[in-house]
Amino acid sequence: MKRIALLLLLIFSAWSYSSAQVAAIKTNLLYDATASVNLGFEFGLAKHWSLDINGNINMWDISEMKKWRHWFAQPEARYWFCDKFNGHFLGLHAIGGQYNIGGTDLVFNAFPETKTARFEGWGAGVGIAYGYQWLLSKNWSIEASIGIGYIYSIYDKFPCATCGTLIGEGVKHYFGPTKASLSVIYIMK
């Protein structure tokens, strides 16, 4: 509980500092399409720099035989080629979280066996991203970005989506897409 309070204090401190620098709140429509609740905050740091912090969570099962539970956080430092919150940017991001997935196929074939087995574990990694933000009005914009990188993951393997018998443990090294977003953004000036 103390960690959560400290994190909220840091976010609100950064928010109040960055209000003169511009701050934004956003949601990723691609995560919304997978029923993953998500929220992002971005803070202006300097003329060409911002800090984007996104998180998502999915707490429910798709069906009795399919699990798609996870939570992930992804902070990203961004360099904007023009002014922040407008046009092209490059980002360096970290990613970390936990998952419990089984009985379903994953995009990019990250765990090929998730159709017939369940994987429960955690992962952490880094990546680079490119994106573009289109201003729609003074306070609204749309952003698209994609990133690639590396994720290190440790997991337990179970025979089916609802089974509790451990059949193995492992380590996964993933290289590939680490970010995809199409976000609606409200900019606070």
C-alpha positions in Angstrom: 0.0 0.0 0.0 2.9 2.4 0.8 4.4 1.7 -2.7 1.1 2.6 -4.4 0.8 5.8 -2.3 4.4 6.7 -3.2 3.7 6.1 -6.9 0.6 8.2 -6.8 2.5 11.0 -5.0 5.2 10.9 -7.7 2.7 11.0 -10.5 0.8 14.0 -9.0 4.1 15.8 -8.3 5.2 15.3 -11.9 1.7 16.3 -13.0 1.8 19.6 -11.1 5.3 20.4 -12.3 4.4 19.6 -15.9 1.2 21.5 -16.1 3.0 24.5 -17.4 4.9 22.1 -19.8 1.6 20.4 -21.0 0.2 17.1 -19.8 -2.1 14.6 -21.4 -4.3 11.6 -20.6 -4.9 8.9 -23.1 -6.4 5.5 -23.9 -5.1 2.9 -26.4 -8.0 1.8 -28.6 -6.1 -1.4 -29.6 -6.0 -2.5 -25.9 -9.6 -1.5 -25.6 -10.4 -3.9 -28.5 -8.9 -6.8 -26.4 -11.0 -5.9 -23.4 -7.9 -4.7 -21.6 -8.5 -1.7 -19.4 -5.8 0.9 -20.0 -4.8 4.4 -19.1 -1.9 6.6 -20.0 -0.4 9.9 -18.9 2.2 11.9 -20.7 4.1 14.8 -19.3 6.0 17.5 -21.1 9.6 17.7 -19.8 11.2 20.2 -22.3 10.6 21.6 -25.8 11.3 18.3 -27.5 11.0 15.8 -24.7 8.1 14.1 -22.9 7.6 11.1 -20.5 4.7 8.7 -21.4 3.5 6.2 -18.8 1.0 3.6 -19.8 -0.6 0.7 -18.0 -3.2 -1.9 -18.8 -4.9 -4.8 -17.0 -7.2 -7.6 -18.0 -8.7 -9.3 -15.0 -11.2 -11.7 -16.5 -11.3 -15.0 -18.5 -12.5 -15.1 -22.1 -14.5 -18.3 -21.4 -14.3 -21.4 -19.2 -11.4 -22.8 -21.2 -9.6 -19.6 -22.2 -7.6 -17.3 -20.0 -6.2 -13.9 -21.0 -5.3 -12.2 -17.7 -2.4 -9.8 -17.4 -1.2 -6.4 -16.2 1.6 -4.5 -17.8 3.2 -1.0 -17.4 5.2 0.7 -20.1 7.0 4.0 -19.4 8.6 5.7 -22.4 10.9 8.7 -22.8 10.1 10.5 -26.1 12.0 12.8 -28.3 9.8 15.0 -30.6 11.2 16.2 -33.9 9.0 19.4 -33.8 7.3 20.4 -30.6 6.1 17.9 -28.1 2.6 16.5 -28.6 2.7 17.2 -32.3 4.1 15.3 -35.2 6.9 12.6 -35.3 8.6 11.2 -32.3 11.1 8.4 -31.3 10.8 6.7 -28.0 12.8 4.4 -25.7 10.5 2.3 -23.5 10.7 -0.3 -20.7 8.0 -2.9 -20.2 7.1 -5.1 -17.2 4.2 -7.1 -15.9 2.6 -10.4 -15.1 0.4 -12.8 -17.1 -1.8 -15.9 -16.9 -2.7 -17.0 -20.4 -4.0 -20.2 -21.9 -6.4 -21.9 -24.3 -5.9 -19.1 -26.9 -3.5 -18.0 -29.6 -1.3 -15.0 -29.0 -0.3 -12.4 -31.7 3.2 -12.7 -33.1 3.3 -16.3 -31.9 5.0 -15.2 -28.6 4.1 -18.4 -26.9 3.2 -21.0 -29.6 1.8 -23.5 -27.0 -0.9 -21.2 -25.5 -3.6 -22.9 -27.5 -3.1 -26.2 -25.6 -1.4 -25.1 -22.4 -1.5 -22.3 -19.8 1.5 -20.1 -19.0 1.7 -18.0 -15.8 4.7 -15.7 -15.1 6.2 -12.3 -15.4 8.3 -10.5 -18.0 10.4 -7.3 -18.3 12.1 -5.7 -21.3 13.1 -2.7 -23.3 12.4 -1.4 -26.8 12.4 1.5 -29.2 9.4 3.1 -30.8 8.3 5.4 -33.6 5.1 7.3 -33.6 3.1 10.3 -34.9 0.5 12.5 -33.3 -2.2 14.3 -35.2 -3.7 17.4 -33.6 -7.5 17.5 -34.0 -8.2 20.6 -31.9 -6.6 22.6 -29.1 -7.2 19.7 -26.6 -7.7 16.6 -28.6 -5.4 14.4 -30.7 -4.9 10.9 -32.1 -1.6 9.1 -31.9 -0.2 6.0 -33.6 3.0 4.2 -32.6 4.8 0.9 -33.0 7.8 -0.5 -31.2 10.2 -3.4 -31.3 12.4 -4.8 -28.5 13.3 -7.6 -26.2 11.4 -9.2 -23.3 12.8 -11.6 -20.7 10.2 -13.8 -19.1 10.1 -16.5 -16.5 7.0 -18.8 -16.5 5.2 -21.9 -15.0 3.5 -24.2 -17.5 0.2 -26.0 -16.9 -1.6 -28.6 -19.1 -4.8 -26.6 -19.8 -6.4 -23.2 -19.2 -8.1 -24.3 -15.9 -5.7 -27.0 -14.7 -3.6 -26.4 -11.6 -1.0 -29.2 -12.0 2.4 -27.7 -12.7 4.1 -29.6 -15.7 7.1 -27.3 -16.2 9.0 -24.1 -15.8 10.9 -22.1 -18.2 12.5 -18.9 -19.4 11.5 -17.1 -22.6 13.6 -14.6 -24.6 11.3 -12.7 -26.9 12.5 -10.4 -29.7 9.8 -8.7 -31.8 7.0 -6.1 -31.5 6.7 -4.7 -27.9 4.3 -1.9 -28.6 1.4 -1.1 -30.8 -1.0 1.8 -30.1 -3.7 3.9 -31.7 -4.6 6.3 -28.9 -7.2 9.0 -28.3 -5.6 11.8 -26.3 -6.9 14.7 -24.2 -4.2 17.4 -23.8 -4.4 19.7 -20.8 -2.8 23.1 -21.4 
